Amino acid sequence: MQRSIFASAGQEAFFEGHVRALNVLGGVPTGKVRYDNLRAAVAQVLGLSRRRVEAERWTAFRSHYGIDALYCQPGIRGAHERPSIPRC
C-alpha cells in the first residue's frame, strides 16, 4: 500500500488525500463516512449536536464525489466516536 505524507494539514492536502484514498478504494464508500470536526471540512459546529456549517469548498468537493458525511459529536459525548488510527 502506498502511503502519502503531506507538508500541511490544509484543505488542499485534505482533498488530495481523499482523491488518493478513493482511487485506492475503487470509488466512494456506500453509507456514511465519519469525520471529526476538522477545519478543512467544518466551518462551525452548531451546539452539541451533529449539525455543522460546512466549509464551502468541502461542500462542493463532497457533493461532486457523492460523499455522505457524518460528523462526530463534540466534547466528551463524542470522544468514543473518533476512530483510532493505527500506529506504524
C-alpha positions, -999 to +999 in steps of 0.1 A: +000+000+000+013+034-009+014+060+019+013+097+015+027+124+036+016+160+033+036+190+043+004+208+055-030+199+070-047+224+048-078+219+027-057+211-005-040+183+013-073+171+027-089+170-007-058+154-024-058+127+004-094+120-003-088+117-041-060+092-035-080+072-010-110+070-033-087+058-061-072+031-038-107+021-026-120+020-062-148+045-055-168+062-028-178+041+002-215+034+004-231+048+035-218+075+058-181+084+062-173+095+098-154+128+103-141+145+133-147+182+133-117+193+113-114+228+099-109+217+063-145+204+064-163+222+092-167+260+093-188+259+125-201+233+150-237+241+159-242+234+196-237+199+210-254+182+180-242+167+148-253+198+128-225+217+111-219+246+088-196+230+063-167+248+046-179+259+012-152+241-008-157+209+012-195+210+004-186+213-033-160+186-031-181+161-012-211+168-034-190+162-065-179+128-052-211+119-035-196+115-001-222+112+027-205+128+058-213+121+094-197+144+120-187+132+154-204+148+184-182+175+200-168+171+235-168+142+259-201+128+244-184+122+211-150+110+223-159+074+218-168+081+181-134+092+170-117+064+150-084+050+163-055+055+140-032+025+137+004+032+146+031+023+120 
